[in-house]
Amino acid sequence: MCRIWERSVERKAASELVCQISFW
């Protein structure tokens, strides 16, 4: 699901934090 956010560059930064929190 993290790769879906890669589409947006701005969201990529936020996605990294969300992905880490989600996986945690």
Secondary structure per residue as TSV (DSSP state, phi and psi in degrees):
chain	resnum	aa	ss	phi	psi
A	1	M	-	360.0	-27.8
A	2	C	H	-62.6	-34.2
A	3	R	H	-65.9	-27.7
A	4	I	H	-61.1	-35.4
A	5	W	H	-74.0	-19.9
A	6	E	T	-56.1	-23.6
A	7	R	T	-54.4	-40.6
A	8	S	-	-98.7	128.2
A	9	V	H	-68.3	-46.3
A	10	E	H	-60.4	-42.1
A	11	R	H	-72.6	-22.7
A	12	K	H	-56.2	-44.1
A	13	A	H	-61.7	-47.1
A	14	A	H	-68.7	-37.1
A	15	S	H	-61.0	-39.6
A	16	E	H	-56.1	-44.7
A	17	L	H	-68.1	-42.6
A	18	V	H	-64.0	-43.5
A	19	C	H	-60.8	-45.5
A	20	Q	H	-62.8	-43.7
A	21	I	H	-66.6	-41.6
A	22	S	H	-63.0	-44.9
A	23	F	H	-67.2	-32.4
A	24	W	-	-64.8	360.0
